[in-house]
């Protein structure tokens, strides 16, 4: 019988209570009557009955894949300490069902208790095993009382112990670790999460022999039994690896790059100027210095600790290189067009794959136009280029022969298509795809590119014993300058650059580890010259440290029209791989914690960092369409679809964006700048941080991601400067395919709400359920959400504003998934004694939804708008004609207590 993790209940002071509150849900697909629910502990520990916690049954919605049945909640106070190993449910007809039954699932609903014990020194956080020269250098962090760098200094003449054939630079153990989640390399191109609850499977033996970087940890968050979060980040050019010792959270520090030792040394010297980190003894060069950042502290969530840690790392790297903040390159402003990621976009990949052509693009845009779906940005993915040999089902063996578009597929040229889609279909921005090395197998040695630029051969050693020709590092700057000039001339606005980590797999004397730096400098020069890019297949540490964190962690004060940097945070969306979809959302949520912290918050982007996580495209007609749509809206990144030709869920897509007039003709509408989405990265809720995509029995049944709504932060309302209001939305995802799921959600799942008062109204977008949520005896009330297989839901929390005795909460545009993002501000003022106006400013028009509990007051809306009231819900219909670019729209509720 599997063990259950039972977590402490919360008392009124948010300290750990003397008893443990066990809360479970019993699901019955055929509504069997339950006679009793009991818990049982190991080693003759406590056992007893659970009582119904609520008299209501929570029905599974009809959208749950045909699942029938209901949930009922049960709870019991269990004397601490306890180790509950089994839950038994007995029906009235004598049938007994345990936790492991496939018929009825039972899940712990209570999450982790708030942290209580902060570490006082590094000795409370970790113990240093080896070597004696590993020391801790403190640094300042407002979020963590213990923060600093573990510095290693080794004697090159002393042979190092080995771990997986790599030098061990140091070993340390995290103390009293209850749970952890790590971001580690899975392939050359991607990192994935792992933890003590879940791990990635071992690769085939031949893959391990071909590349030794797999499993190295780039980022780690742990939680101690005392409740403190610890963040651990190996600073280039090293990585971490678990020792695998049973019962211990021990880590080794190892060289972190490349195929062999020389690659590590070249990276240290050439990319980061760390020549003092390399020493030679007995003819062998070794890495003799290493740094690991560690910070630990108590918080509702660890993300502020992460953010301040990344700032400390960047400052340390700048200092080691002698870089002043003012010397960092500032990206040129893009004044000719709004950022491409702010538009609703269509990517051609899953629609056309490598058979994309100008005619297919025009045909599909015509379909979108006839459906009333407004595509404002177009990304032309793989398949548009001139390659040799010609396209097959798989093009891994093809090489780029010319920078110009494929003549048969684009008979009038790339520029002609770009002009037509912009003029005929109102597309605002067009991007194109290419790989960092030209095409998957590099450059055709017999093509026109080879005639203009010097090529280098990798030899038959990568990939898979296949020779590859590359533009040499001496010529790659000139090549990209010419290539980008051609694309700009054709009207291309941005690029998606794939295969960026491929240098990590090259082992050849003619291609050094420093070549990747020349390539990154070349593409970043294009990015700075008004051709922004999406980094893709770029999870190599030298790229995210050098290209993004070191070079792109820019100080405030740059031009406000400068664009953000899109960084793909996971492998592709695979529509035909059913097992990939829950994993895809989970990987992006965890990886975004790290990647979104690679640059500092910026006032020009609502306080978000300059790195924008990109969770990839998705399809609106798919078993997991709602799953992906909800995650993209909350991701803080772009929203772009890749529907199969003619297969579109119009209603789902229209819940993402707003239509506004393109001319005086009221029927001539275009999609506004983009979907209503979060502008700051979505984050795993604290109760989901340490769970796997299908591992919910330990902390929560549904995986949860939250993001800030409303204007993007706390908003002052009224005359009291300390009165602030905050909106947030929580996405809930049932990752258990084939099984219904149930969970609770509260402001604890979006800690940003704690700073916005203690009264909220929660609304489920798809279920249209509305519920007041406040605090009772110091604990937040909770909303119960039941989902079917592969289902997702968004729960939006809107703050309650008290006006003349009435209680009002605004949800922005009620028919949009993230409708509160349309709110620009809220204010109120008294017009006469006893009458107060509540004014909501909107950036876009639409149906504005309000929760209104009058409490005897009279509440009325603007007479110029159509108002529909039902129960405690008021809808104010603001027509599209009210929209004026750059101006807000006001909706006023007048509240009278007279």
N, C-alpha and C positions, 0 to 999 in steps of 0.2 A: 504494500500500500504506500503510495507516495507521501512524503512529508508535506505539511502545510506550513507556510510561514505566517505567524500571527503577530500583528503589530500593536503597539500600545495605543490605548484610547487617549483622547485629548481631554484634559480637565479645563476648568475655567481660566486657569492661568497659563495654559499651553505648556505645562510640564508633564512629564510622564506619570501616568496614574498608577496606583498600586495594582490595579487589575488590568487584564488585557481584554479588549472588546473584540470578540469574534463575530464577524458579520458575514453571512453567506446568503447566496440566492439559490433557490431550488427551481430549476426549470422543468416543466412537464409538457411534453409536446402533445399529449392527449388529455391534458387537464385532469390527471389522476388526483384523487383526494389524498392529502398527506396526513398521516396519523401522527408522526413524530419525526423530529430531526435531532440527532445527538452528535456530540463530539467525544473523541477518545484520544488519550495521550499515551505516549510511550513510557515504559518503565514504571507502570502502575501510577502514572500521573493522574491529574484530575480528569474527570469525565462528567457529562451531564447533558441536559436537554437544552436546546435553543428555542426561544419563544418567537412567535411571529412579531416582527418589528413594525409591520404595517399591515392593516387589514385589506389593503388594496392589492389586486393582482395587476401585474404589469404585462399587458399583452404584447406579443411580438407583432410588429406591423405587417400588413399584408405584403409590403414590398420585400419581405425577408425571404425571397426565393421559395415561396410556397410553404414555409415553415408554419406550423400551427402550435398553439400552446401559450403558456404564460409563465412568468416568474413570480415568486413570492419571497420576500426578504425575511430572514430569521437572524436573531442575535442572542448572545449570551456574554456575561462577564465571567472571564476565566481567571482564577487566582494566578498571580505571577510568582515565579516563572512557570511557563508551561511550554510543552512541545507537542502540539496537537498533530497527530499522525493520520487521523481518519475522521471523515464526516459520514454518517449513515442516515439515509432517509428511508422511512418505512411508510408504505401506503396503507390505506384502510383495508385493502384486500390481502395484506400480509407480504407484499413484495418489498424486498430490501434492496436499496441501490446505494452504492458507495460513490465517493468522489471520482473514482477512475472509470465509472460507467460511461459508455458512449451514448447512452440514452439521455441521461440527465446530468448536466454539468453543474458543479457547485464551485463558486469562486469567492475568494476573500475580496470584500469591497473596500475595506479600510486601508488607507495608504500609510506611508511612513509618518511618524510623529515629527513635529518640528524639532530642529536641532537644539541642543541644550548646552553642550560642553565644548568650549573653544580650547584649542591647544595653546599652551603658554610658550613652548620652545620647540625647536626642531626635533628634540629627543622625544617629544610627545607624538611626533608624526612618523618618524622612520628611524631605523638603526642602520648605521653604515657597517657593512660587512668587510669589504676590501676595496681598495687598498687603504693603508693608513694615511696616504696623501690625499684622500678624498675629503674635502672640507666644505663647510657651508658658509657662504657669504650673504648676510642678510641684505634685503632691499625693502623699500617702503611699499606698502599696499594698504589703501583705506579699507579694502574688503577682507583682508586676511591678516591676523596678528602675526602669523608666521609666514614669511615670504623671503625668497632669496634664491641663490644659485649654488648648486653642488658643483664644485670645481675639482677636476681630476688633473693631476700632474704626475707623469710616469717617467721613470728612467729608461731611455731607449736601449740601454745595454742589458737590461734584465728581461729575459724572455717572458712574454705574457702567456697566461693561461688561455685556453681556447674555449669558445662556445659556438657550435655550428661552424667550425673552421674560421671563426673571427676572433680577433684579440678581445679579451675581456678588459675593459678599461676601468671598471668598477662594479661593485655589487652593493645593493641596499635593499632593505625590507620595509614595506609599509606596515605600520603597526595597527592591530585591532581593526582590520578591514572587514566591513560587513558586506559591501557590494562594490563593484567597480564596472566601468565601461571604458573601453579603449578603442582608439582608432588606429588600425594597423594595416600594413600593406598586404593586399591580396594578390594583385598582379602587378606587372610593371606600371600599368596605367591607373590603377584604382586602389583606394583604401576603403576598408569596410569596418564596421563595429564588431567588437567581441566583448565578452565579459565572463564572469564566473557563472552566469546563468546560461550562456550560449556561446558557441564558438564556430568559426568557419571550418569546413572539412579540410583535411590535408589534400594537397594537390597530387597528381600522378608523380611517380618517382622521377620520370624523365623531365618533368617541369621543374622539380626541385633542383635537379642537377644543372638545368639550363640557367636558372636565376636564383640567387641565394638571398634576395632581399625580402622574401615573403615572411610575414609574421612579425616583422619589426614594428614596434609601437612608436607612433609619432605624437600621440596625445592621450592623456589618461585622466579620468575623473574617478575618485574613490570616495566612499563614505565610510566613516569609522563607526564602531559600535557606540561611541559617545555622541554621534550625530554630526561630526564636522566633515565638511567637504575638503578633499585634497586634490589639487590640480598638479599634474606632473607633465612637463614638456621637455623632451630632449632637444637641445639647441644644436643646430647644424654645426659640424657635419657628423653627428652621432645619432643613434637610435637606441631604443630599449627592447628587451625581450624578457618574457617570463622565464624563470629558471625551471619551472615545472615541479618544484619541490612540494610534496603533499602537505597541505595544511598551512602553507606559507605564501605570503604575497611578496615574493622576492623577485627583484629585477636585476638584470645585468645591463651595463652600458657597453654598447658595441659600435664599431664604425657603421655608419648608416647609409652609405651610398654604393651603388654600382655593382658591377660583376666581380670585381676583384679588389685587392688592397690598393693597387696603384690608382684606381678610379677614385677612391676615397681621398687619397693624398692630393691628387690633382684638383679635386673639387675644393678641398680645404685651402689650397694655395691660390688657384686661379680665380675661383668664383668669389671667395669671401676674404681673400687677402690674409688668410690665417697661416702664413708661412711659419710662424713660431709654434704652430701646433704639430709640426712634422719634424722628425729628427731621424738621423741615419746612424746605425751602429752595425758593424760587421757586414757592411754592404747592403743592409736591408732597411728600407724606409718604413717608419712606423708613425702612427698617430699617437702623440704623447700627451695631448691636452684635450679635455672634453668638458662640456658644461650641460647641466640639467637644471631646469627651473622647477622649483617646488613652492607651492603656496597652500596654506590650509587655514580654514576659518569656518565660522558658523554663519549660515545664511538660509533664507527660505529656499534658495536655489543657488547653484554654483556659478552662474553666468557672469556676475560682476567680478568674481575672483578670476575667471578666465580672461575677461577683457583687460583688467589691470595687469595681469600676468603677461599678456601679449605685448602690452605697451612697454613693460620692463624689459622684455626680450629684445624688442626693436631698439630701445635706447642702448642696450648693451652691445648689440651688433653694430649700431652706428658708431659707438665709441671705439670699438675695436678696429673699425675701418677708417676712423678719423673723419666721418661724415657729419657735417652740420645740417640741421633741419633745413636751413635756407638753401642748401646745395642740392636738395633732392629735386628731380625733374618734375615740373608741374604740367599736367596734361592740358593741351590747348582746348579752349572752349569750343563747343559745337554750336554755332549761332544759326546755322541754316535749317536745322530740323530738330524736333524734340527727340529725346533718347529713344532708340528703337525698342527698348524693353518696356516702355510705357504704352505701347500699342498692343491691341489684340492681334495675335499673329497666327499665321499658318506656315508650317514646315512641310516640305514636299516629301520627306523621307518615307514614312509609312504609306503615303498615298501613291507614290510612284516608284519608290526605291531607286535603283540605279538606272531605270528606264525613263527618268524624268526628261521632259522636252518642253520647248516653248509652247507647243500646241496643247500638251496635257495641262500645263499651268494655266493657260487661258481658259481651257474648257472647265477646269475645276473652279476658277474664280467666277465664271459665269453661273455655275451651280450655286455657289455661295450668294451671289448677288440676287438670284431668283428666289432664294429662301429667306432673304432679308438678313443674312448674316454678313456683317461688315468686316472684312479683313483689312486691317490697316497696316500690317507689316507682313512681308513675305521673306521666308528663308529658303533659298534654293540649296538643297542638301546634295550629297554625293550623287554624281551622275552627269553633271553639266560640263565636265572638263574634257579636253582632248588627251586621250591616254592610248597607250600601246602595251599589250594587245588590246583589241576592242573588248567591250563589256561582256562578261560572262555572268553566270549566277553569282559567283563570288569573285571579287576583283582584287584579291590580295596580291596577285602576281603582276598587276598592271603598273605601268610607270607613266608619269606625266611627260607628254611630248611637247606641249605648247601651253602658254598661259591663256590662250584664247579659248572661247567656248567651242564645244563640239559642233562642227559645221553642219552635220546632218540633223542633229537635234535642235540646233538653234540656227537655222539657215540664214536669218537676217542679222545674226550676231546677238551677243548678250545685251548690248546697249539698246537695241530695238525693242527687245522684250521688256526691259526695265522701263523704258519710256511708255510703252503701251499699258502696262499694268498700273502705272501711276496716273496716266491720263484717263484711261477708260474705266478703271475700277477704284480709283481713289486711294490706292495703296500709297502710304506715306514713306515707308522705308523698305529697302530691299537689301538682303544680305546673301552672301554666298559661302559655301563650305569649301575647305581644302585642308590637307594635312600639313603639318609643320615641314615635312620633308618633300612636299609637292604632291605626291600621291602615295598610296600604301607601300609600294616598293620603290619609292624614290623617283628619280629622274631618268627618262629614256636617254641612254647614251647616244642614240642616233637621231634624236629630235632636235628641234630648233633651239631649245634651251641649252643643250650641250654645245651648240655652236657659239653661244654668247658668254657662257660662264664656265669657269673651271669646275670640274667634277672630281669627287673623291670616291673611291670604291671601299666598301666595308669588308670585302672578301666574302666568301661563302660561309659566314659564321652567324649571321642574323638577317632576317628572322628564319628560324627553322632551316638553317644551312642554305639560305638563299642569298645570293649576292645583291647588294643594293648600292646604287649610285646616288650621291648627295652633292648638292652645290657646296663647294669648299667653304670653310669659314672665312677665307680671304675674300670671297666673292658674294657671300650670302647677304651682306648688307646692300650691295648694289642690286642683287636679284630681287629682294623684297621691295626695294624702292621702286624698281621698274614695274614689278607685279602690282603693287598697290596703286601706282599711277594709272595703270591700265584699268583696274577695277573702278577707280574713282572716275575715270573718263567715261566708263560705261554707265555711270549713275549709281553704282553700288554704294551703300551707306555703312555697311558693317560686314565683318567676316566671322565665321566660326572656324577655329583652327583645331583640328583633331590630331591624334597621335603624338602629342607633345612630349610624352615621357619615353619615346622610343630610344633615345640615346642611352638609357639605362641598360638596354639589352645588347649594346654593341661591344664586341671584344675584338679590336683590331688595332694594329699599330698606327694605321693612317688616320684613325679617328680617335681623338683624345677626349677625356672627360670635359675639357674646357670648350669643346665645340658647341655644346648645348647653350653655353653663355652667349656665344656669337649669334646663334639663331634667335635666342630670346631678345637680345638687344635689337636685332633686325626687326622682329615683329612688333616689339614695343615702340620702335620708332614710327612704324605705320600707325599704331594705335594713337600715338600722340599727334599724328598728322591728320586727324579727323577721319580715321578708319578704325573705329573701336572694334574689339574682338571679344568673342566668347572663348575662354580657355576650356579645352575639352581633352579628355584622356591625359590629364596633367597633374596627377597625384604623386608626382615624384618630388621628394622633399626639396631638392635644389630649386625647383620651379616655384613652389609656394613660399619658400623662404626668400629666395633671391628676387624673383620676378614680381611677386605680389607684396609680401610683407616688408621686405627691405626697400624695394624700389617704389612700391605703391602705397606705403603707409604714410601718406602725405599730411603735412600740417594743415591746420585750418587757414583760410585766407585765399585759397585759390578761386578761380572764376566760378561763380555759382552755376553756370551753364555747363561746366565740365561733367562728363558722364561717369557713371559708376562702372566697375569692372565685373563682368559676369564670369563666374567660375562654376563649371559643371561639378556637382557634388556627388554624382554616382554614375554607374554604368547606365546603359541605355534603357529606355522603355521598350519592352519586348511584348508586343500585343499577343503573340501566339504562344507565350510561355506562361501558363496559369500560375506556376509556383513563384514567378518573379515579382508579382505585383505588390503583395504585402511587404515583401523584403525591400522592394524599391522605395516605398514610402518610409519605412523604418530607417534604412541606410541614409537617405537624404536628411532625415530629421537629426540623426546623431552626427553625421559628418558636418552638417551646417554649423553646429556649435563651434567647431574648430575653424572651418574656412571663413565663416562670417566674422571671426575675431582677428583676421589677418590684416585688417586696417582699422584705423581709429574712427570713432563716431564723428559725424560731420553735420553741422547745423544745416547745411544746404540739402541734406537728405533726411530731414526729420530726425536727426540724431543717429541714423543708421550708419554702419560702416560703409566704406567705399567699395568693398567687395560684396557683390550681390550673388547669393547662391542660386544656381540654376538647376532645377529638379527635372529637366528635360521635358519633352513634349508628351502628349497623351491623346487619347481618342474619346470622343463624346459618345459613341455607340460602342459599348464594350461591357463585359460582365463587371469590370472594375471601374467603369467610367465615373461614378459618383465618388468612389474611393480616391481616384487621382485628381478629380476636379477640386474636391475639398482641400486636398493637400497642397495643390498649387496655389489656390487662393490665399492660404495661410503661410506659404513658404517665404514670402518676402521677395520672391524672384519673378521672372517673366512668366506669362501664361500663354503658351502657344500649343495649338492643336495640330494633329497629323492624321486626320480622319481618312479612312479609305474613301475613294472617290464615290460621291453620292450617298455616303452613309453618315448622317449627321443628326444629333439630337438637338433640335432648334431651341426647345424650351430650356434645356440645361445650359446651352451656350448663352442664351439671353439673360440667364441669371448672373452672368459674369460682368457684363458691360452695359453702358448706357448709350442710348441713341439720342443725338441732338441734331437740330436742323443744319443742313449744309448750305441752304439758300433760303430765300423767302418762301419757296414752295414747301408747305408743311409736310408733304409726303417724301421730300428729299432729305433723308436722314443718313448720317454717318455715325460710326462708332466713335465715342469720345476717345481721348488720348489712349485709353486702355481700360482693361478690366479693373473693377474695384477690388483691389487686393492689398494685402499688407505691404507696407514699405520697409518694415524691419523684419529680420529673419524669424520664421517660426521656430519654436523651441519645444522640445519634449517637456510635458508637464512633469513636475518633480516626482509624482507618483508613477511615472512611466519611464523615467530616465534609465533605470537599471534593469528593465525588462526586455526580453527579446520580442520579436514580432508576433510570436505565438505563445510566449511564455507569460501568461497573465495570472496564473494561479497564485503567484507570490505577492503581487502588489495590486494589480487591477486587471479586470477582465478585458477592457478595451484599451488600445494604445491611444494616447492623447497628445496632441500638439496644440500649443496656444500661440496666439499672436495678438499684438495690440491693435485695437480698432479705433474708431472715432478719428479725431484730428491727429492721432499719433502719440498721444501722451496725456498727462493730467491737465485738465482745463479748469481754470478758475471760473466760478459762476457766482454772481451776486456781489454783495458789498463786502463780504468777509474775505480778505486775501488768503486766508488759510483754507477756505472751502474749495476743494478741487474735485473734479470728476474724471473718471477713467473708464474707457470702454475696452473690452477684450473679447475675443472669440476663442473657443476651444473646439478643435476638431476631434471627434471620437471615431476610431477605426476598428472594426471587428476583423482582426487578422486571422481568426480561426475559420478557414474556408470549410464550408459544410456544416458549421455549428453556430447556432445563435449565441449572442453575447449580451451581457447586461453589466452596467457599471453606474457609478454615481459621479457627478461632476459638480464642483463648487468653485468659489474664488480661490481655494487652495491650489487649484490646477492652473491658475493664471496669477501668480503672486503679485504681478503689477497692480492687481485690483486692490490689494491691501492698502495702497496709498490713496485710494479714491473714495473712502467712506465705508459705511457698514450696511448699506441698503442697496440692493440691486434687484433688477428684474431679469430673469433668464428666459430666453426664447429659442426653441429649436427651429431651425430653418425649414427642414423638410416636414417635420411633424407638426409645426405650427402650434406647439404647446407653450404656454406662457405661465411662469411661476415666479412669485416673489421669493427672494433669497436674502435672508438677513442672518444675524447672529443670535443664537440662543445659548445662554450660559457660556458665552465665550467661543462657541463653536459655530462654524458656518453651516447653515442649512444646505441640503443637497438636492440636486435634480437627478432623477433616475432615468437612464436612457437604455432602451432595449433595441438591439440591432440584429438583423438577419445576417446570413453569410455574405461576406464581401461588401457589406453596407458601411456607410459612413454618415455622420451627422455633424452639423455645426451648431454649437450652443453659444449664443451671444449674450453677454452680460452688459446691461446698460444701467448706468447709475440713476438712482431715484433722486429727483429734484423736488424739494418741498416748496410749494407756492401757495400761499394763502390757505394753508391747511390741506390742499390737494397734493397728491403724490403722482409725479409724471416722470416717465422714462422714454427717451427718444431712441429709436432703433435705426434711424436713417432710412434708406430705401428698403422697404419691407420685402420686395420681391427679388432682391439681390443677395447672394450668399454672404457677402461681407459688406452689407449695406451701410454700416456705421462709418465706413471710410468716406462716405459722401458728406459727413458732418465736418464743417470747417470751424464751428464754434457755437457756443451757447451763452446767452446772456439774459438777464432779467432786470426789470426796473418797475417801480411803482408809478402808475400814471396818476391815480388819485388814491386817497386813503381807502384801503380795502380792495383795490383792483391792481393786479400786477400782471405785466406781460412777460411771457417766456418766449424768447426769440431764438430760433435755431437757424443758423446760417449753413447753407448747402453749396457744394461746389457744382452739383449737377441736378437736373430735374428728375422727377419720378414720384412714385407713391410713398409718402413719408409716413411711417408707422409710429404711433405713440401708445404706450400703456398709460392709462389715466384712471386713477382712483380718486374720485371727486371728494369723498368724505364730507359731503354737504355743500361744497363750493360749486359755483357755476363755471364751467370751462367751455369756451367757444374758440373757433379757429377763424382765420382770415375768410371774409365773405367772398373774396375773389376766387377762392379755390373750391373745388368739390370736396365735401367732407362726408365720409362714411363712418358711422359709429356702430359698434357691435360689442355688447357686454362692456368690458373695460379696455377695449381697443378702438383707437381712432385712426383712420387713414385720411391723409390730406393729399389730394391728387394735384401735383404741380406739373402743368403741361410743359412739353419740350420747348414751346415757344418762349418760355421764360429764360431760357439759357442765353447767356452772353459770355463769350470767351473772356476769361480773366476776372469776371465779376461773380460775387456770391448771390444766392437766392435766399430771401428771408421768408420763413414761415413762423407766424406768431400765434401763440395760444394765449388768450386773455382769460385770467382766472380772477373771479370775484368771490369774496367771502361775505358780501352784503346780502 
